[in-house]
Amino acid sequence: MRYLLELKEDDGLCRQAQNSGTFYLFHNLFPFLQKVGSKHLAPQISASELKRILKKFKQNKQKLEDSVLIGCSDECMAYFALDLGSLEKMDIESELKGSFIELRKAFFQLDGKDAPLLSLAQALLRWHDTHKYCSKTGQPTQKNLAGSKRVCHTNGIIYYPQMSPVVITLVSDGSRCLLARQASFPQGMYSALAGFCDVGETLEETVRREVAEEVGLEVESMWYSASQHWPFPNSSLMIACHATVWPQQNEIRVNKLELEAATWFSLEEVVEALRREPRPLKQEDGRFSLWLPPKWAIAHQLIQEWVKQQSTMPA
């Protein structure tokens, strides 16, 4: 942690780390993946290999300075992310024998180690791409080498990347859990309810409001579980909670402006979905079998916690 802070504050030290670090590559915010056997991995490209690639495609090695710092190993090997959107995508894919894949799809193919780094990387790269000018003066801003901030040298204003707080809630009526889907979800995929916190709200108020707005239910009680960074739609802090509603007042009234559907699922249905591969599976009646968010997503963690809680309750 101390080393990362030093890299963010010292451009000279960060430049040294760039020359000895490794890079995750993106193309217009799509991460680069390679298939190894049945798994997909996000390869770490060495600085020397990246310089060779840049030279081959007639790019100056100064391109490395467009990268952003996203972490480091226990041995203080720095990790960076670099977007090569100015180069021809197919040329890079052919050179490195892999593919640039939309991040949402990549999440279902990656393990828990790579996914958080790619999430952070895309959020930072997107932030720099959309904050190139000062909101007060209209003048260009300049990022520091690590990419942890941007500065308007006209008036000295410093801009830092920001996250929006989002509450994600798994609702239960005691024996079932409520899962919902938006029209943009893949066929058959359901997840927990989620919504942005309004200005001035507490987490408890956000949970109660979102549950009431989206499915017309009144929350009886709630408790916090965990948190996770989420890069969509821009950069969000997902604050995961469990909530219960009265079993006698569990009639769902879906807000069609927010959701496509919301349904109560039994423990048996959820356990069966957890055992299946996370992909669309059409049934004989034309409907799609329930499938859930990727294993490393915090919505999946909430569902796993609920299953464990149900399994330990007295019969």
Buried (B, 14 or more C-beta within 10 A) or exposed (E): EEEBEBBBEBEEBBBEBBEEBBBBBBBEBBBBBBEEEEEBBBBBBEBEBBBBBBEEBEBEBEBBBBBBBBBBEEEBEBBBBBBBBEBEBEEBBEEBEBBBBEBEEBBBBBEEEBBBBBBBBBBBBBBBEEBEEBEEEEEEBEBBBBBBBBBBEEEEBEBEBEBEBBBBBBBBBEEBBBBBBEEEBBEBBBBBBBBBBEEEBEBBEBBBBBBBBBBBBEBBEBEEBEBBBBBBEBBBBBBBBBBBBEEEEBEBEBEEEBBEBBBBBEBEBBBEBBEEEBEEBEEEEEEBBBBBBBBBBBBBBBBBBBBEEBEEEEE
